Amino acid sequence: METFDPTTGQMCLETTTSVQSMLSAWQGQGSGRRDNPKTYRQRHTTGSSSLYAMALRSCVWNIDLFMPEALKYAEWYYAERIYKQLKTTDTFTLTAWSIFRTAFPKEIDLDYQFRIPQKRSTAPRELGSIASRLSNLSFDCLSFLCIQNLSLKSGHLMALLKIPNLAVLALEQDHAYTYSKYDGGINDKFMRDWGRAVYEKGAFTKLRVLILRHFSVGMEFTFKGITVFPALYLVNMDSWFLKLDVLGAKSGQTFKNGRWRHLPTDDQHDHARNQNPQTTWKRTDITSHRKMEIIYDFASGLLHQPPRTRLAEPSISIVYGDSRSVEDRKSYSAWFVRVPPSAEDTKAPVKRAGDDSENTKDEASKKRKVRQGKQKDIGSLLGGFA
């Protein structure tokens, strides 16, 4: 809003912005709304029909204060009633799931899905709390993380190294960075630095699927960085630069010294839905959580491993950002599968550094042979300098 001060002749411009809390509250938020017991103290409000309903309402309101040890002491007979009330009222949060999962690992749903909405083209301010929460779980589980249409920078990708149990990582860069010259520090050089950091810290030990979309990076430098990821097997890259690298490639052609093989995804038929990762990612009839699960099971099938069983491996799936898809006709998407090492490569002995030093030492200890015609006495040699 602009205002004019006639006494001074100055033009004043007033701008407003929304207030953002510095505290992260997504862990205790659900799709439903919890009823505050204090609101029922007024006479004009309708209270609970029984003491049992009042106790359930109080437990749901204070579920974040529960301790797994105390809940386990109450036994599943009573805890199940609280659990069902949370599910019925859609107030089952990540904190509540973690508490019940720690106390009763065999009785509750082992998979948890959560979505954190945020405005497009903004900085991922909740990424630090997400990484901290997933790295401090009291039990082992797989993590599926999808960040969509947010302004990702190099520091944000480095923060992901703190998550030890990532199984699927899908990163979709904001299109504002794609169209501009500023890349947020995520370029070819950073991809090599990212891979070096993963190798030095021993991170991403469970990461099997990596999806990089709308980043200004080339295929060669990306492969140099991500090849050191120990468990990575399936990679998707979608960028403007990729078309020049893959255009004209034959079906099943290998790249990066034969370590990665191009996976053809031209078959868009319905019968190949779950066997085509490109078709799966473009589907609009399923959620992003389900897409990551299907692609993870697809990668497991390529490794000749059984699909993930819900009864054996719990998982947390988090979709963060703006899930509205943006179609970029200039961009090109390609999928790559890691080529396992051959039997000859695994059987070949590794040359140790000590072998070279020993050979050098042996060569230095050997006496040099001098031809008979060129041998001279030391006295005659010194006399030549007199």
N, C-alpha and C positions, 0 to 999 in steps of 0.2 A: 504494500500500500504506500502510495506516494503522497506527501503533504508539503505544502509551500508555506514558508514563514515570511509574511510581507515585511516584517520589521527588519529582518536581516537579509532577506533576499535569498535564503538558502532553501534548497530542495532536499527533503529528508525521505529516505526510502526505508521502510520497515519490512523485514522479512521474518517469517516464523518457521520453525522446524519441529518435528515431532520429538518428544523426549524418549530416549532409550535407556532402559535400566542397565546398570553395570553388573547386575547379578543375573546369572543364568538360571532360568526357571523352567526350561523345557523338560527336565528330568521328572518333575512332579506334575506335568500337565497331561491331560488326556482329552479325548474327544467329548466326554461328558462333563458334567458339572457336579461337584461335591456340595452337599448341603451343610452349611455351617450350623451346628446345634444352637448357637447363640441366637439365631434368628427366630427360633421357636419359643423364646422366652416371653414374647409379646402375647397378650391375651387374645388379640384378634387373629392370630395365626393358628393353623391346625397342626397339632402335634402328632406324635406317633400313636398308633393304635394299641401298642403293647410295649412292655419293657424290652422285649426281644428286638423289635424294630428300632427302638431308641438306641439300644446297644450297638446294633449293626451300623446305624447312621454315625454314631460316635467313632466306631472303629474305622469306617471309611474315611472320615474327616482327618483322623490322626494316623493314617496308615504309614506316612513317611517317618513317623517317630518310632515305629515298631523295630525291634531287634530280632534277627533270625533265631537267636538262642531262646528268647522269651516265647516266640511264636511256636517254636518246636516243642517247648515244654507244655504248651496248651494242647498238643497233639492235633492230628489231622481232622478229627471229628468236629472240633470247633473252628479250626482254621479254614476248613472247606467252606463253611457258611460265609465267612468274610470274603473268601476268594470268589465265590459265586456272586456275591453282592457287588463286588468290584467289576466283574465281567458284565453283569446285568445293567449296571448304571454307566458303563463305558468310562469308568474312572480308573482303569487298570493302567498305571503308569510304569515307566521303566524302573523307577525306584521300588515300586511294589513288586514288580516281576522279579527283580534281583533279590528282594527279601524272601519271597516265597520259593524262588529257585534254590536259594542257599539252605532254607529250612527243610523243604520237601522236594528234593530233586526228581522224584519218581512219580509224583502225583499231579503236577501241573503241566501246562503246555510248555514244551521246551523251546519253542520258537516265539520270538517277540518282534513285532514290526512297528515302526514308529516313523512319523513324518514331521519334520521341522520346517514349516513354511517361512520363507523370507523373500523380500522384494527382489526382483531381478536387478542385476547390475550393481549390487551392493557387495561390500566386503563380508566374507564369511566370519562374522564376529563370534559365532558359537562353535567354531571349529576347535578352538583350544579346549573348551569344556567337553566336547565330544571325545577328543583324543584322550583326555584325562580320565573320563568315565570308563571308556572301553579298556583302558590299560590298567584299571584298578578293580576289576571284577574279582570276586572271591571264588570263582569257579571257571573252568575251562569251557570255551565256546568259540564258535566261528563268528566273524563279523562281516557283514555285507554293508558297504558304505557307498552311497551315490550322492554326489554333489553336482547340482544342476544350475547352470545359468547364473553363477555368481562370479565376481571379479577375483579370480584366483591369482596369487602371486607366488614367487619362488619360496618365500618363507612359509606359506601355507602348505606347500607340498613337503617341505622339510618337517613340518609339525606332524605329518602323518607317520613318520618313522617311529613315533612313540607308541603306536598301536601294534601290539605284538601278534594279534590273532586275526588280522585281516585276511579274508579268503577271496573277496571280490572287491575291487576298487574301480568305480566308474566316475570319471571326472569330465564334466562338460563345461568348457570355458565360456565366459560371457562373450556374446557376439560383438560387443563394443570393443573388446581387445582384438578380436579377429579382423575387424575393419580398419583399425588404427595402426600406426607404426609402433605404439607402445605395447609391449607384450607382457608386461608385469614381471619381467625378469626371467620368464620361462622361455628359453631359447635353446639353440643347439648346444651351447656351452653348458647351460644349466643341466641338461639331460645327462651329460657325462659326470658332472659334479653330483647330481642326485644318485646316480648309480654308485659312485665312489663312496658316498655317505652311507648308502644301504649296505655296502660290502663291509665297511669299517665298523659299523654299529651292529652288524648281524641282524638287521631288521627284515621284515617281510618274509619270515620263514614259512608262512602258510599261504601267502598270496598266490593264487592259481590263475586268476583272471584279472587283466588290467585293460581298462577302456579309457582312451585319451581322445577327446573330441574337441575340435575347434581350437587347437593350440598351434602356434606358429613355429613348429619344429619339423625337421626333416626326418626321413625314415632312417638314414644311415646313422646319424648321431643318436637318435632315439634307441636304436638297437644296441649301440655301444654302451648306453647307460643301463638299459633294463636287462641285458643278457646276464648280468651278475645276480639278478634276483633268483634265489635258490629254488623256489617252488613254482615259479611262473611258467605257464604252459600255453595260455591262449591270450593273444593281444589284439586289440582293435585300435586302429588309428584313423582319424577322420580330420583331414585338413586340406587346405588349398595346395600345399606342396607335395602331397602324397601322390597325386595323379601323375605327375611327371616321373616319379620313381617307379610306379607300378604299371603305367600305361605300356601296353605291348608285351607284358610278361605272360608267359605261358602258364597254363593251368598246373598248379603244384610246383612252380618254380621256387627255388631257394634263394635266400638273401643272407647277407652278413656271413660270408664264408661258409654257407651251407647250414647255419645254425637255426634259421627260421624259414618256414615254408609257407607260401601264400595259399590260403584256404579259399577256394572258389565259393562264392555265395550268390551266384546268378540264379539258382533254382529258387523261385519264389512261390512254388506250389504249396497248397495247404497241407498236403501229406508230408511235406518236409519241414513243417513249422518248427518243431522242437529240435530238429537236426540242422537248422540254419540259424546261426546267431544273428545275422543281419536282419532276417525276417522277424526274429523274436524281439529284437530291440526296437523295431518300428511298429510293433503291434500296439493298438490303442484299446484293446478289450481287456487287458490285464494291467496290473500295477507294476511299478518299477521294482517292487520287492520280488514279485513273481518272475520278472524278467531275469533278475540276477540269479535266482534259484535255478531257472531252466538253463542258463548259460553255464553256470557252475557244474550242473549235472552233465551237460554236454561235454565240457572239458574233461570231466572224470571219465566219461565214456571213451574219449580219445586216448586216455591213459590206460584203458582197459581196467578201470577200477569200478566197483559197484557204485551206484548213485548214493548220495547222502541220505542216510536214514534218520528220520526225525526222532526216533526213539533212542538213538545212540549219540548223536551229535547235536547239542543245542546251538542255536544261532540267534544273533541280533541283527536285524536289518533296519538301517536308518537311511531315509531319503531326505536330503537337506537342500533347500533352495526353492526355486520356481520350477515346477514340473511341466510347465507348458512348453511343448516342443517347438523348435524353430527350424524350418527346412531351408537349408542353404544349397542352392543348386550348383554353386561353384566349388563346393567342397566334395571330396571323394573319400569314401570309406572302404577300408580293406581289413581283413582278418588274417592273422598269422599264427601258426602253430610251431612250437619249438620242436626241432629235430633232435631226437635223443642221440647220444654219442654211439658210434658203432662199436662192435666187439673188439676191433683192432685198436681203437683209441683207448678203450678201458683196459686192455691187456698190455698196452705199451708201457714199459718201465719209465718212470719219471726220473730224469737226470738230476742228480743232486748237485748243489753248488760245491760241495766238498770234492767231487770228482775232478773238477777243473783245477782246483788248487793242488791236488795230488799229482796230476799229470804235469803241471807246471813245475812242481818241485822235482819230479823225476828228470825232466828235461834239463833243469838247471844243474843237477848233480852229475850229469853225464859229461865225460871229457871230450873236448873237441879234437878231432883228428886233423893233423897237419901233414901236408904232403912232404915227401922225403926231400924233394928238390928245394923246398922253401924253408927248411929248418936252418936256423942260425944259432951260433953260440952267443951267450949273453955278453961275453967280453968283446967280441967283434961288433956286437950291436951298440954297446956303449962307446966303443972306440970311434964309431962313426960320428958321434956327437962331439968328440974332443976337438 
